[in-house]
Amino acid sequence: MIAPIAKVSYLLLLFVYRFDNVRSFTVRPSKVRLLPSEIICSDLTQSYPITLLNKLFSSVPTREYAIRDIALSIGTQHVDLPTGELEACSNFYILVGRSGCGKSTLLRVLSGGEEPASGNVMLNRNQLYPLEKRSINQPKPIMLDAKPDCFNDKLTVLQRIEEGTSSDLNAGVRRTIAMEFATLLSLSEDEINANPSSLSPSAQYIFGIACACVESSAEAVCVRDDGGIEFPCPILLLDELIDFETSIVASRIGKSLQELSRAGAVIVSATHRPQYFKSFADRMITLSSGMILMNEKL
């Protein structure tokens, strides 16, 4: 009778260990304050001259406008409910549409990588363009389209995340910021203390997302007189980041992105596999010929 009881006890302990290992760092430092971010773009248009080369080689040779009259509010609150209450913020958008419909162009314009022909992009109520006048007190939009380089075995995951923080901050603040994003994205204790190359495929993507979060928010970190730390939530633009991964890998990444968006981060993901994100995203934008065909709540 003792042997079966011992076996059951062992299995219970193993389950608790594995569950605890995945849910490490669920209590975030109270001295950290995340400020919600937003993107508002209006009449956003990007045009390219039609030349002989793109007539011959472009996937859409006759379309001058890559995007046209795009208007989106991501991360803002709207009084749309009959009760007059504020509707929950929509922070996690997915962009869908056939190749050449304007998804990647829209992401490049939102990232600051390509100035639009006309229209405005506002990040946390500050204009993104012209870039030379961009406020440093706002998050920097970061584009991600591939898994990060995970072959540097000299540093741990947490140390690599810390590298993206400002060198003007002291070591304690840098560690706290890195831990904040590791916690928010549900990296376990074993994972943050491991070398990047030893991580699972899903954890490697999440590690890359954590690094991008730090890079996005690093310029706007404020250390208050009382020792508290505050900074705006990151703005992440994903260009088919996990379209070629399995649904199991995509599921863990989707859950981590959902937690990040609930904390106030803005996430826009262009994808040909909307099924990977429908359970986690707030809205789905369908583009056609550079214009918004549908804007639906998920």
N, C-alpha and C positions, 0 to 999 in steps of 0.2 A: 504493500500500500504506500510505503514511503517513496519508492522510486517514481511512480506516476505523479505524485504530488510535487516531487522535486523537478520532474520534467516540465510540468505545467508552470511552476514558478519560474523556471529558466526561460520558457517561451514568453511569459508575461514581461519579465525583465528585459528581454531582447526587444520586444515590441516597444516598450517604454523608451528604451535607449534610442531606437531608430526614429521614433516619433519626435523625441526631444532633440535629436541631432538635426532634423530637418527644420524644426521650429526655433532654433537658437536665436537669441537676441530679439525676442519679441517685445521687450521693454526698451523703448528708445530713450535716450538721454533727455531729461526734462528741460535742460538749459538750451536745447536747440529749437528754434522756431522757423518753420518753413512758410514762406509767403507764396500764395497761389500765383501762378503765371497765366497769361492769356495772350492770344494772337487775334488781332482784328484786321482783316484785309478787306478793302473795298475797291471795286472796279479794277481789279488786278488783271492786266493785259500784258502779254509778252508776244512780240512779233519778230519774225526773221525775214530777211529778203529772200525771195525765191530766185535761185540761181540755176544755171544749167546743171551743175553738179548735183544739187539736191533734187532736181527734177528727175535725174537719172538714178540716184541712189537712195533718196529718202523714202521712208515707209509711208509718208504722207506728203508727196511732192507738190500737191496743189494747194496746201493749206498754209496761208501766211501766218495765221495766229496760232501759236502753240497753246496758249490759254487766253481766254477772253472774258472780261467782265466778271471775274470771280469775286464773290463776296462771302466771307465766312467769319464767324465769331466762335473761337475755340477757347474754352475756359472761362467764359463770361456767364453771368446769371441773367435770366430773363423772367419778368413777371408775366408768365403765360397761364398760370393755373387759375381756375375760376375763383378759388378762395382768396386770391391776391398774394399767396405765398410765393417765395422765390423758388423757381424750379431748380432742381439739382444741376450743378455745373456739368457740362459735357466736355470732358478733357481729352478723351481718347477717340480719335477719328480714324477710319480706314478709307483709303481712296481706291476705288476699283474702276475698271474700264479696260478696253482692249489696248494692245500696244500702240503707242503713238497718240493716245488720247490727251496727254498733257500731265500725267501724274508726276513724272520725274521733274518736268519743267516747273511745276507748281512748288515742289519741294525745294528745288534750287533757289527759286525766288524767295521763299519763306526763310531759307537759311542765310540769305545774304550773299550767296555765291553768284547770283546773276541778277543784275538790276532790271526791273520791269520796264517796259516801254511806257506804261502809264499805270496809275493807281497807287494806293498807299498800303503799307504794312506797318502796323503798330504792335510793338512788343511791350506789354505792361505799361500802356499809355505813352510810350516813347516811340518816335518814328525810327524805323530801321534804316531807311534811305534818306539822305545820302550816308553811306557807311562811315565816312570820315567824321560825321557828327553824331554817331551812335553813342548813347549814354552807357557808361561803364557800370551804372547801377542797375542794369537789367541783365537777364540771362542771355547767353549767346546761343542761338539755335545750332544744334549739332546734327549733321547728317551721318547716318550709319547704313552701310550697305554690305558689310561683310563681317565675318567672325574676326576678333582681334588676334594680333600676334601673341601666341601663348608659348613661345619657345625660350623666353628668358627665365632660366631656373635659378637665377641668383637672388631674386626677390620673391616674397610671398604675394598672394593676391592682394592682401590689405596694403602692403607696401607699394604695389603697383598702382592701386587706386589713389593712395596718398600722393603719388608723384604729380597728379593733375592739379593739386591744390596750390595756392599761391605760396611762393617761398617767403613772402613777407609775413606770413602767419607763423605763430610759434608751433612747436611740435605737437603740443596737446590739442590745439584747435584743429590742426591738420588731421590728426588721428580721429578726433570726434566727428569731423565732416565725413571722412572715409567710412567710419563705422555707421554713421547715419544712413548712408546709401546702401551699405552692405546689409543692414538690418531691414531697410524698407524693401529691398529686392529679395529678401529671404535666403541669402547665402548663409550656409551653416557655419558653425565654428570650425569644423574640419576644413571646409572649403576656403575660408578666408585665410587660414594659416598654411594652406597648401601652396605648391608651385602651380602657376597657371597651366602648364602642360599636363598636369595630372588630373585636371578637372574633367568631368563628363562634358559631352557636347553642349547640353543645355546650360550647364554652369559656366562654360566658357563664353557663351553669348551673354549671359547675365553679368559676368565679370566685365565684358566690353561695354555693356549698358551702364554699369556703375561708373566706369572710367569716363564715359561720355557725360554722365550726370555731373560729376565733379568739374569737368571741363566747362560745361554749360553755366554752372553757378559760381565758379571760382572767383570771377572778377567782381562779384557783387556781395561778397561775404562781409558782414558787419559784426564786429565784436563789441558788445555793449559794455558800459561801465560796470554793470553788475556781474560781468563774466559770461553773460548769455551770448549765444551765437544765433544770428539770423541771416537768411539768404533766400533769394527767390528760387522757386522750384525750377528744375531744368525744362528746356524745350528740346524734344527729340524728334527728328524726322527720319523715318525708317524707309529705305527704298528697297523693297523686296528682300528684307533682311533674312527672313527664315523661310522663304518660299520653297527652297529645295531641301528642307529638313523634314523629318518624320513628324507625324501628328503628336507623338509622345513628347518629343523635344519641344515642339511648338506650344504644347499645353502648359508646360512649366514656365516658359518664357512669357506666354500670354498672361498667366496669373501674376507674375512679377510686375509686368507692365501695368496691369490693372491696379495693383496696390500703389504703384508709383503715381498713376493718374488720380487716384482717390486722395492722395496727399496734396494734390494741386499741380502736378506736372502736366505739361501739354505734350501729347504724343500724337503724331500723324504718321500713319503707315500706309505706303503705297504697296499694294499686293495683288497678285493674281490668284491667291488662295484665301478668300475672305472667310472661309469656314474655319480657318485657324484662329480668327480673331472675333468672330461674331458673339461668342460667349463672354468676351471681356471688354469689347469696345462699347462706346456710347452711341456713336452715329456712323453711318456709312454714306459716303459721297460717291455717286456714280458720275464719272466724266465721259463726255462724248464730244469729239472734235474740239476739245479745249474749253468746253462750257459745262456747267453743272446740269446734268440731266435729272438727277434725283438727290435729295438730301433727306435721308430717313433715319428715324430713331430705332436703335436696336433693343 
